[in-house]
Amino acid sequence: AQEALLHSQKLEAVGQLVSGMAHDFNNVLAAIVGAFDLVRRRPDEPERVRRYAEAGLEAAERGAKLTAQLLAFARAQRIQLTPLIVCDIIRPLHNLLARTLGPMIRLDFALNPHPVPVLADATQVEMMVLNLAINARDAMPNGGTLTVSTTVRNISGHPEVDDGEYVEIAVGDTGAGMDETTLRRAMEPFFTTKPIGKGTGLGLAQIYGSARQAGGTVHIDSTLGQGTTVRVLMPCTDEEPNDPVQAVTPVDIAGT
Ligand code: ADP
């Protein structure tokens, strides 16, 4: 628990730092984009110069994407826990996930229809699944299968979380797997084995931080050369999920 606290404090500090830097960096990028765009549009500049400007613009846009990711990470440090049915959040992601994974990767959904609400942040659950799917895709360059499943589990005597019922979101792949060091360090902020510009090393750290904030945790099972399954545990709640349909004042159809 001490270690988890340290982790979340570290994550919060990193979040603040990152958000400040990302904002400043965005201003710099906006200036760069503006300048390159100007050159690119000048018909009196030689073709070669306009091509350089084009390349500069593309690089700046990649930079902007990265800062957007960093800002999303910093924002994720502020969350709102509400009772929700995890399957209802994950099910609509199917098409987006299928598109993200591409034609080489099979996508299997095994969502437990048992509607047990958990206390979680809907946007964070979406982010978790999406980030895990992207990691899985990166681990399966030659294709494979991604399985997204949800299960209700009873946990007791766990070193990190209270005894009780949890919904487990498991995202499994048939990809490269992790070596021992990677498995041990995967959830550390900024730990990445990916090249600069591709990985930030914040994905799993963020997922772990979110799960801990919700009173849950994350487990990773991985075998080198066989694949990886990341399991996110979220505590169940007795609270009823807000039904957006019922939240609307009922309309009297008969008009009486
Ligand atoms: P990033 O993806 O930006 O590197 P993460 O925190 O999401 O950051 O992941 C950290 C590292 O853990 C990755 O660089 C990779 O080495 C390893 N990893 C994460 N997910 C998987 C996976 N599904 N299969 C194999 N390795 C993974």
py3Dmol code that shows the C-alpha trace and the ligand (Angstrom):
import py3Dmol

protein = """\
ATOM      1  CA  ALA A   1       0.000   0.000   0.000  1.00  0.00           C
ATOM      2  CA  GLN A   2       2.913   2.316   0.805  1.00  0.00           C
ATOM      3  CA  GLU A   3       4.351   1.650  -2.601  1.00  0.00           C
ATOM      4  CA  ALA A   4       1.005   2.313  -4.286  1.00  0.00           C
ATOM      5  CA  LEU A   5       0.693   5.625  -2.459  1.00  0.00           C
ATOM      6  CA  LEU A   6       4.172   6.618  -3.552  1.00  0.00           C
ATOM      7  CA  HIS A   7       3.302   5.604  -7.083  1.00  0.00           C
ATOM      8  CA  SER A   8       0.151   7.745  -7.119  1.00  0.00           C
ATOM      9  CA  GLN A   9       1.958  10.740  -5.597  1.00  0.00           C
ATOM     10  CA  LYS A  10       4.683  10.388  -8.176  1.00  0.00           C
ATOM     11  CA  LEU A  11       2.061  10.109 -10.884  1.00  0.00           C
ATOM     12  CA  GLU A  12       0.259  13.226  -9.672  1.00  0.00           C
ATOM     13  CA  ALA A  13       3.487  15.245  -9.624  1.00  0.00           C
ATOM     14  CA  VAL A  14       4.370  13.957 -13.066  1.00  0.00           C
ATOM     15  CA  GLY A  15       0.860  14.848 -14.234  1.00  0.00           C
ATOM     16  CA  GLN A  16       1.234  18.464 -13.123  1.00  0.00           C
ATOM     17  CA  LEU A  17       4.666  18.779 -14.655  1.00  0.00           C
ATOM     18  CA  VAL A  18       3.555  17.206 -17.890  1.00  0.00           C
ATOM     19  CA  SER A  19       0.461  19.362 -18.211  1.00  0.00           C
ATOM     20  CA  GLY A  20       2.482  22.569 -17.744  1.00  0.00           C
ATOM     21  CA  MET A  21       5.101  21.483 -20.241  1.00  0.00           C
ATOM     22  CA  ALA A  22       2.543  20.307 -22.776  1.00  0.00           C
ATOM     23  CA  HIS A  23       0.793  23.686 -22.697  1.00  0.00           C
ATOM     24  CA  ASP A  24       4.047  25.611 -23.229  1.00  0.00           C
ATOM     25  CA  PHE A  25       5.105  23.183 -25.904  1.00  0.00           C
ATOM     26  CA  ASN A  26       1.793  23.594 -27.708  1.00  0.00           C
ATOM     27  CA  ASN A  27       2.375  27.350 -27.951  1.00  0.00           C
ATOM     28  CA  VAL A  28       5.803  26.749 -29.443  1.00  0.00           C
ATOM     29  CA  LEU A  29       4.343  24.240 -31.900  1.00  0.00           C
ATOM     30  CA  ALA A  30       1.605  26.671 -32.922  1.00  0.00           C
ATOM     31  CA  ALA A  31       4.290  29.230 -33.837  1.00  0.00           C
ATOM     32  CA  ILE A  32       6.239  26.615 -35.813  1.00  0.00           C
ATOM     33  CA  VAL A  33       3.135  25.429 -37.662  1.00  0.00           C
ATOM     34  CA  GLY A  34       2.207  29.037 -38.465  1.00  0.00           C
ATOM     35  CA  ALA A  35       5.635  29.867 -39.894  1.00  0.00           C
ATOM     36  CA  PHE A  36       5.898  26.706 -42.002  1.00  0.00           C
ATOM     37  CA  ASP A  37       2.350  27.112 -43.237  1.00  0.00           C
ATOM     38  CA  LEU A  38       3.150  30.641 -44.401  1.00  0.00           C
ATOM     39  CA  VAL A  39       6.193  29.488 -46.375  1.00  0.00           C
ATOM     40  CA  ARG A  40       4.284  26.541 -47.841  1.00  0.00           C
ATOM     41  CA  ARG A  41       1.562  28.837 -49.181  1.00  0.00           C
ATOM     42  CA  ARG A  42       3.890  31.370 -50.848  1.00  0.00           C
ATOM     43  CA  PRO A  43       3.716  30.731 -54.587  1.00  0.00           C
ATOM     44  CA  ASP A  44       6.904  32.756 -55.208  1.00  0.00           C
ATOM     45  CA  GLU A  45       9.021  30.355 -53.099  1.00  0.00           C
ATOM     46  CA  PRO A  46      10.805  27.601 -55.047  1.00  0.00           C
ATOM     47  CA  GLU A  47       9.182  24.155 -54.980  1.00  0.00           C
ATOM     48  CA  ARG A  48      12.102  22.765 -52.944  1.00  0.00           C
ATOM     49  CA  VAL A  49      11.582  25.306 -50.141  1.00  0.00           C
ATOM     50  CA  ARG A  50       7.864  24.641 -50.045  1.00  0.00           C
ATOM     51  CA  ARG A  51       8.586  20.904 -49.733  1.00  0.00           C
ATOM     52  CA  TYR A  52      10.856  21.561 -46.732  1.00  0.00           C
ATOM     53  CA  ALA A  53       8.079  23.618 -45.195  1.00  0.00           C
ATOM     54  CA  GLU A  54       5.666  20.754 -45.799  1.00  0.00           C
ATOM     55  CA  ALA A  55       7.999  18.318 -44.014  1.00  0.00           C
ATOM     56  CA  GLY A  56       8.435  20.735 -41.124  1.00  0.00           C
ATOM     57  CA  LEU A  57       4.703  21.113 -40.845  1.00  0.00           C
ATOM     58  CA  GLU A  58       4.195  17.359 -40.703  1.00  0.00           C
ATOM     59  CA  ALA A  59       6.810  17.012 -37.972  1.00  0.00           C
ATOM     60  CA  ALA A  60       5.180  19.787 -35.956  1.00  0.00           C
ATOM     61  CA  GLU A  61       1.828  18.062 -36.320  1.00  0.00           C
ATOM     62  CA  ARG A  62       3.309  14.831 -34.972  1.00  0.00           C
ATOM     63  CA  GLY A  63       4.613  16.880 -32.050  1.00  0.00           C
ATOM     64  CA  ALA A  64       1.141  18.300 -31.487  1.00  0.00           C
ATOM     65  CA  LYS A  65      -0.292  14.770 -31.384  1.00  0.00           C
ATOM     66  CA  LEU A  66       2.227  13.834 -28.733  1.00  0.00           C
ATOM     67  CA  THR A  67       1.415  16.844 -26.571  1.00  0.00           C
ATOM     68  CA  ALA A  68      -2.296  16.049 -26.930  1.00  0.00           C
ATOM     69  CA  GLN A  69      -1.499  12.602 -25.557  1.00  0.00           C
ATOM     70  CA  LEU A  70       0.467  14.096 -22.700  1.00  0.00           C
ATOM     71  CA  LEU A  71      -2.362  16.507 -21.877  1.00  0.00           C
ATOM     72  CA  ALA A  72      -4.837  13.635 -21.862  1.00  0.00           C
ATOM     73  CA  PHE A  73      -2.531  11.879 -19.419  1.00  0.00           C
ATOM     74  CA  ALA A  74      -2.391  14.915 -17.142  1.00  0.00           C
ATOM     75  CA  ARG A  75      -6.169  15.370 -17.327  1.00  0.00           C
ATOM     76  CA  ALA A  76      -6.674  11.735 -16.419  1.00  0.00           C
ATOM     77  CA  GLN A  77      -5.293  12.551 -12.975  1.00  0.00           C
ATOM     78  CA  ARG A  78      -8.615  14.257 -12.194  1.00  0.00           C
ATOM     79  CA  ILE A  79     -11.417  11.772 -12.338  1.00  0.00           C
ATOM     80  CA  GLN A  80     -15.050  11.391 -11.392  1.00  0.00           C
ATOM     81  CA  LEU A  81     -16.168   8.048 -10.035  1.00  0.00           C
ATOM     82  CA  THR A  82     -19.774   7.125 -10.808  1.00  0.00           C
ATOM     83  CA  PRO A  83     -21.569   3.789 -10.717  1.00  0.00           C
ATOM     84  CA  LEU A  84     -21.544   2.321 -14.191  1.00  0.00           C
ATOM     85  CA  ILE A  85     -21.875  -0.978 -16.035  1.00  0.00           C
ATOM     86  CA  VAL A  86     -18.479  -1.666 -17.579  1.00  0.00           C
ATOM     87  CA  CYS A  87     -19.896  -3.710 -20.486  1.00  0.00           C
ATOM     88  CA  ASP A  88     -22.047  -0.763 -21.539  1.00  0.00           C
ATOM     89  CA  ILE A  89     -18.909   1.359 -21.784  1.00  0.00           C
ATOM     90  CA  ILE A  90     -16.820  -1.250 -23.604  1.00  0.00           C
ATOM     91  CA  ARG A  91     -19.379  -2.685 -26.046  1.00  0.00           C
ATOM     92  CA  PRO A  92     -19.689   0.491 -28.182  1.00  0.00           C
ATOM     93  CA  LEU A  93     -15.895   0.579 -28.591  1.00  0.00           C
ATOM     94  CA  HIS A  94     -15.952  -2.515 -30.833  1.00  0.00           C
ATOM     95  CA  ASN A  95     -15.766  -0.714 -34.182  1.00  0.00           C
ATOM     96  CA  LEU A  96     -13.175   1.783 -33.027  1.00  0.00           C
ATOM     97  CA  LEU A  97     -11.027  -1.047 -31.679  1.00  0.00           C
ATOM     98  CA  ALA A  98     -11.422  -3.113 -34.840  1.00  0.00           C
ATOM     99  CA  ARG A  99     -10.299  -0.118 -36.911  1.00  0.00           C
ATOM    100  CA  THR A 100      -7.375   0.573 -34.573  1.00  0.00           C
ATOM    101  CA  LEU A 101      -6.181  -3.021 -34.738  1.00  0.00           C
ATOM    102  CA  GLY A 102      -6.353  -3.291 -38.523  1.00  0.00           C
ATOM    103  CA  PRO A 103      -7.212  -6.296 -40.696  1.00  0.00           C
ATOM    104  CA  MET A 104      -4.411  -8.578 -39.415  1.00  0.00           C
ATOM    105  CA  ILE A 105      -5.737  -8.781 -35.856  1.00  0.00           C
ATOM    106  CA  ARG A 106      -8.850 -10.660 -34.854  1.00  0.00           C
ATOM    107  CA  LEU A 107     -10.951  -8.998 -32.181  1.00  0.00           C
ATOM    108  CA  ASP A 108     -12.854 -11.173 -29.708  1.00  0.00           C
ATOM    109  CA  PHE A 109     -15.305  -9.684 -27.250  1.00  0.00           C
ATOM    110  CA  ALA A 110     -16.324 -11.847 -24.299  1.00  0.00           C
ATOM    111  CA  LEU A 111     -18.325  -9.417 -22.209  1.00  0.00           C
ATOM    112  CA  ASN A 112     -20.094 -10.839 -19.200  1.00  0.00           C
ATOM    113  CA  PRO A 113     -23.689  -9.633 -19.511  1.00  0.00           C
ATOM    114  CA  HIS A 114     -24.116  -9.823 -15.735  1.00  0.00           C
ATOM    115  CA  PRO A 115     -24.830  -6.153 -15.000  1.00  0.00           C
ATOM    116  CA  VAL A 116     -22.858  -5.448 -11.824  1.00  0.00           C
ATOM    117  CA  PRO A 117     -22.083  -1.751 -11.422  1.00  0.00           C
ATOM    118  CA  VAL A 118     -18.587  -0.597 -10.521  1.00  0.00           C
ATOM    119  CA  LEU A 119     -17.424   2.785  -9.268  1.00  0.00           C
ATOM    120  CA  ALA A 120     -15.331   4.131 -12.107  1.00  0.00           C
ATOM    121  CA  ASP A 121     -14.822   6.990 -14.522  1.00  0.00           C
ATOM    122  CA  ALA A 122     -16.403   6.184 -17.887  1.00  0.00           C
ATOM    123  CA  THR A 123     -13.828   8.100 -19.943  1.00  0.00           C
ATOM    124  CA  GLN A 124     -11.036   6.380 -18.086  1.00  0.00           C
ATOM    125  CA  VAL A 125     -12.467   2.939 -18.743  1.00  0.00           C
ATOM    126  CA  GLU A 126     -12.587   3.796 -22.453  1.00  0.00           C
ATOM    127  CA  MET A 127      -9.023   5.106 -22.346  1.00  0.00           C
ATOM    128  CA  MET A 128      -7.829   1.993 -20.546  1.00  0.00           C
ATOM    129  CA  VAL A 129      -9.266  -0.398 -23.105  1.00  0.00           C
ATOM    130  CA  LEU A 130      -8.081   1.700 -26.032  1.00  0.00           C
ATOM    131  CA  ASN A 131      -4.560   2.052 -24.635  1.00  0.00           C
ATOM    132  CA  LEU A 132      -4.338  -1.654 -23.876  1.00  0.00           C
ATOM    133  CA  ALA A 133      -5.522  -2.461 -27.393  1.00  0.00           C
ATOM    134  CA  ILE A 134      -2.864  -0.168 -28.891  1.00  0.00           C
ATOM    135  CA  ASN A 135      -0.160  -1.857 -26.809  1.00  0.00           C
ATOM    136  CA  ALA A 136      -1.470  -5.243 -27.934  1.00  0.00           C
ATOM    137  CA  ARG A 137      -1.460  -4.138 -31.567  1.00  0.00           C
ATOM    138  CA  ASP A 138       2.157  -2.983 -31.226  1.00  0.00           C
ATOM    139  CA  ALA A 139       3.016  -6.416 -29.806  1.00  0.00           C
ATOM    140  CA  MET A 140       1.397  -8.211 -32.771  1.00  0.00           C
ATOM    141  CA  PRO A 141       3.052  -6.776 -35.890  1.00  0.00           C
ATOM    142  CA  ASN A 142       2.320 -10.011 -37.758  1.00  0.00           C
ATOM    143  CA  GLY A 143      -1.273 -10.231 -36.608  1.00  0.00           C
ATOM    144  CA  GLY A 144      -2.935 -12.322 -33.936  1.00  0.00           C
ATOM    145  CA  THR A 145      -5.948 -12.179 -31.669  1.00  0.00           C
ATOM    146  CA  LEU A 146      -7.017  -9.558 -29.166  1.00  0.00           C
ATOM    147  CA  THR A 147      -9.521 -10.662 -26.553  1.00  0.00           C
ATOM    148  CA  VAL A 148     -11.462  -8.217 -24.424  1.00  0.00           C
ATOM    149  CA  SER A 149     -13.385  -9.842 -21.615  1.00  0.00           C
ATOM    150  CA  THR A 150     -15.137  -8.853 -18.411  1.00  0.00           C
ATOM    151  CA  THR A 151     -15.729 -11.166 -15.459  1.00  0.00           C
ATOM    152  CA  VAL A 152     -17.033 -10.720 -11.923  1.00  0.00           C
ATOM    153  CA  ARG A 153     -14.566 -11.967  -9.296  1.00  0.00           C
ATOM    154  CA  ASN A 154     -14.511 -12.333  -5.568  1.00  0.00           C
ATOM    155  CA  ILE A 155     -11.203 -11.151  -4.123  1.00  0.00           C
ATOM    156  CA  SER A 156      -9.962 -11.771  -0.611  1.00  0.00           C
ATOM    157  CA  GLY A 157      -6.607 -11.400   1.071  1.00  0.00           C
ATOM    158  CA  HIS A 158      -5.182  -9.321  -1.766  1.00  0.00           C
ATOM    159  CA  PRO A 159      -2.180  -7.217  -0.685  1.00  0.00           C
ATOM    160  CA  GLU A 160      -3.388  -4.082  -2.475  1.00  0.00           C
ATOM    161  CA  VAL A 161      -7.169  -4.050  -2.489  1.00  0.00           C
ATOM    162  CA  ASP A 162     -10.020  -4.620  -0.025  1.00  0.00           C
ATOM    163  CA  ASP A 163     -11.882  -7.906   0.064  1.00  0.00           C
ATOM    164  CA  GLY A 164     -15.020  -7.950  -2.039  1.00  0.00           C
ATOM    165  CA  GLU A 165     -16.493  -8.247  -5.514  1.00  0.00           C
ATOM    166  CA  TYR A 166     -14.613  -6.857  -8.481  1.00  0.00           C
ATOM    167  CA  VAL A 167     -15.222  -6.595 -12.170  1.00  0.00           C
ATOM    168  CA  GLU A 168     -12.150  -7.711 -14.067  1.00  0.00           C
ATOM    169  CA  ILE A 169     -11.516  -6.203 -17.485  1.00  0.00           C
ATOM    170  CA  ALA A 170      -8.992  -8.433 -19.242  1.00  0.00           C
ATOM    171  CA  VAL A 171      -7.284  -7.460 -22.485  1.00  0.00           C
ATOM    172  CA  GLY A 172      -5.241 -10.331 -23.890  1.00  0.00           C
ATOM    173  CA  ASP A 173      -3.061 -10.630 -26.960  1.00  0.00           C
ATOM    174  CA  THR A 174      -1.144 -13.380 -28.756  1.00  0.00           C
ATOM    175  CA  GLY A 175       1.847 -11.127 -29.371  1.00  0.00           C
ATOM    176  CA  ALA A 176       5.501 -10.781 -28.450  1.00  0.00           C
ATOM    177  CA  GLY A 177       5.090 -10.937 -24.679  1.00  0.00           C
ATOM    178  CA  MET A 178       7.443  -9.233 -22.216  1.00  0.00           C
ATOM    179  CA  ASP A 179      10.837 -10.210 -20.865  1.00  0.00           C
ATOM    180  CA  GLU A 180      11.344 -10.266 -17.097  1.00  0.00           C
ATOM    181  CA  THR A 181      12.611  -6.681 -16.776  1.00  0.00           C
ATOM    182  CA  THR A 182       9.849  -5.256 -18.948  1.00  0.00           C
ATOM    183  CA  LEU A 183       7.194  -7.147 -16.995  1.00  0.00           C
ATOM    184  CA  ARG A 184       8.607  -5.863 -13.705  1.00  0.00           C
ATOM    185  CA  ARG A 185       8.864  -2.251 -14.871  1.00  0.00           C
ATOM    186  CA  ALA A 186       5.967  -1.997 -17.368  1.00  0.00           C
ATOM    187  CA  MET A 187       3.747   0.106 -15.092  1.00  0.00           C
ATOM    188  CA  GLU A 188       6.438   2.619 -14.119  1.00  0.00           C
ATOM    189  CA  PRO A 189       5.812   6.121 -15.514  1.00  0.00           C
ATOM    190  CA  PHE A 190       8.030   6.728 -18.573  1.00  0.00           C
ATOM    191  CA  PHE A 191       9.219   3.118 -18.828  1.00  0.00           C
ATOM    192  CA  THR A 192       9.061   2.187 -22.496  1.00  0.00           C
ATOM    193  CA  THR A 193      10.857  -0.175 -24.865  1.00  0.00           C
ATOM    194  CA  LYS A 194       9.485   1.704 -27.889  1.00  0.00           C
ATOM    195  CA  PRO A 195      11.447   4.218 -29.969  1.00  0.00           C
ATOM    196  CA  ILE A 196      11.192   7.933 -29.165  1.00  0.00           C
ATOM    197  CA  GLY A 197       8.073   9.425 -30.692  1.00  0.00           C
ATOM    198  CA  LYS A 198       6.271   6.081 -30.607  1.00  0.00           C
ATOM    199  CA  GLY A 199       6.071   5.299 -26.915  1.00  0.00           C
ATOM    200  CA  THR A 200       5.664   7.636 -23.953  1.00  0.00           C
ATOM    201  CA  GLY A 201       5.808   4.951 -21.291  1.00  0.00           C
ATOM    202  CA  LEU A 202       2.715   6.475 -19.715  1.00  0.00           C
ATOM    203  CA  GLY A 203       0.017   4.080 -20.908  1.00  0.00           C
ATOM    204  CA  LEU A 204       0.256   1.370 -18.272  1.00  0.00           C
ATOM    205  CA  ALA A 205       1.282   3.822 -15.533  1.00  0.00           C
ATOM    206  CA  GLN A 206      -1.871   5.774 -16.242  1.00  0.00           C
ATOM    207  CA  ILE A 207      -4.032   2.650 -16.275  1.00  0.00           C
ATOM    208  CA  TYR A 208      -2.546   1.515 -12.978  1.00  0.00           C
ATOM    209  CA  GLY A 209      -3.024   4.985 -11.465  1.00  0.00           C
ATOM    210  CA  SER A 210      -6.661   5.121 -12.585  1.00  0.00           C
ATOM    211  CA  ALA A 211      -7.389   1.643 -11.260  1.00  0.00           C
ATOM    212  CA  ARG A 212      -5.810   2.491  -7.894  1.00  0.00           C
ATOM    213  CA  GLN A 213      -7.797   5.744  -7.650  1.00  0.00           C
ATOM    214  CA  ALA A 214     -10.966   3.719  -8.161  1.00  0.00           C
ATOM    215  CA  GLY A 215      -9.914   1.286  -5.413  1.00  0.00           C
ATOM    216  CA  GLY A 216      -8.818  -1.402  -7.850  1.00  0.00           C
ATOM    217  CA  THR A 217      -5.546  -2.619  -9.278  1.00  0.00           C
ATOM    218  CA  VAL A 218      -3.858  -4.071 -12.357  1.00  0.00           C
ATOM    219  CA  HIS A 219      -2.192  -7.435 -12.981  1.00  0.00           C
ATOM    220  CA  ILE A 220      -0.089  -8.355 -15.965  1.00  0.00           C
ATOM    221  CA  ASP A 221       0.476 -11.939 -17.111  1.00  0.00           C
ATOM    222  CA  SER A 222       2.980 -12.233 -19.899  1.00  0.00           C
ATOM    223  CA  THR A 223       4.981 -14.978 -21.555  1.00  0.00           C
ATOM    224  CA  LEU A 224       7.749 -14.063 -23.967  1.00  0.00           C
ATOM    225  CA  GLY A 225       6.848 -15.155 -27.464  1.00  0.00           C
ATOM    226  CA  GLN A 226       3.315 -16.131 -26.486  1.00  0.00           C
ATOM    227  CA  GLY A 227       1.422 -13.072 -25.426  1.00  0.00           C
ATOM    228  CA  THR A 228       0.231 -10.785 -22.685  1.00  0.00           C
ATOM    229  CA  THR A 229      -2.948 -10.350 -20.693  1.00  0.00           C
ATOM    230  CA  VAL A 230      -3.526  -7.205 -18.690  1.00  0.00           C
ATOM    231  CA  ARG A 231      -6.252  -7.493 -16.048  1.00  0.00           C
ATOM    232  CA  VAL A 232      -7.800  -4.385 -14.554  1.00  0.00           C
ATOM    233  CA  LEU A 233      -9.806  -4.936 -11.366  1.00  0.00           C
ATOM    234  CA  MET A 234     -12.495  -2.402 -10.450  1.00  0.00           C
ATOM    235  CA  PRO A 235     -14.511  -2.703  -7.228  1.00  0.00           C
ATOM    236  CA  CYS A 236     -18.242  -3.369  -7.529  1.00  0.00           C
ATOM    237  CA  THR A 237     -20.673  -1.006  -5.842  1.00  0.00           C
ATOM    238  CA  ASP A 238     -24.198  -1.229  -4.421  1.00  0.00           C
ATOM    239  CA  GLU A 239     -25.043   2.137  -5.924  1.00  0.00           C
ATOM    240  CA  GLU A 240     -27.401   2.146  -8.886  1.00  0.00           C
ATOM    241  CA  PRO A 241     -25.946   3.414 -12.164  1.00  0.00           C
ATOM    242  CA  ASN A 242     -27.511   6.634 -13.406  1.00  0.00           C
ATOM    243  CA  ASP A 243     -29.782   5.733 -16.241  1.00  0.00           C
ATOM    244  CA  PRO A 244     -29.615   8.628 -18.698  1.00  0.00           C
ATOM    245  CA  VAL A 245     -33.023   7.663 -20.081  1.00  0.00           C
ATOM    246  CA  GLN A 246     -34.688   7.835 -16.704  1.00  0.00           C
ATOM    247  CA  ALA A 247     -32.889  11.076 -15.885  1.00  0.00           C
ATOM    248  CA  VAL A 248     -34.992  12.841 -18.523  1.00  0.00           C
ATOM    249  CA  THR A 249     -38.400  14.042 -17.326  1.00  0.00           C
ATOM    250  CA  PRO A 250     -40.973  11.612 -18.754  1.00  0.00           C
ATOM    251  CA  VAL A 251     -43.099  13.144 -21.491  1.00  0.00           C
ATOM    252  CA  ASP A 252     -46.817  12.583 -21.302  1.00  0.00           C
ATOM    253  CA  ILE A 253     -47.525  11.164 -24.735  1.00  0.00           C
ATOM    254  CA  ALA A 254     -51.300  11.323 -24.441  1.00  0.00           C
ATOM    255  CA  GLY A 255     -50.992  15.017 -23.626  1.00  0.00           C
ATOM    256  CA  THR A 256     -53.464  14.810 -20.756  1.00  0.00           C
TER     257      THR A 256
END
"""
ligand_1 = """\
27
ADP
P 4.329 2.650 -24.149
O 3.319 1.802 -24.835
O 4.213 4.093 -24.517
O 5.735 2.145 -24.246
P 3.204 1.602 -21.691
O 3.296 2.079 -20.291
O 1.817 1.399 -22.223
O 3.993 2.641 -22.576
O 4.012 0.240 -21.839
C 5.305 0.124 -21.312
C 6.047 -1.021 -21.976
O 5.442 -2.263 -21.618
C 6.016 -1.005 -23.492
O 7.030 -0.178 -24.020
C 6.222 -2.464 -23.832
O 7.600 -2.829 -23.751
C 5.533 -3.181 -22.693
N 4.174 -3.616 -23.076
C 3.007 -3.008 -22.784
N 1.967 -3.697 -23.267
C 2.473 -4.791 -23.888
C 1.894 -5.905 -24.591
N 0.578 -6.033 -24.754
N 2.746 -6.839 -25.078
C 4.093 -6.733 -24.921
N 4.682 -5.704 -24.270
C 3.895 -4.737 -23.770
"""
view = py3Dmol.view(width=600, height=400)
view.addModel(protein, "pdb")
view.setStyle({"model": 0}, {"cartoon": {"style": "trace"}})
view.addModel(ligand_1, "xyz")
view.setStyle({"model": 1}, {"stick": {}})
view.zoomTo()
view.show()
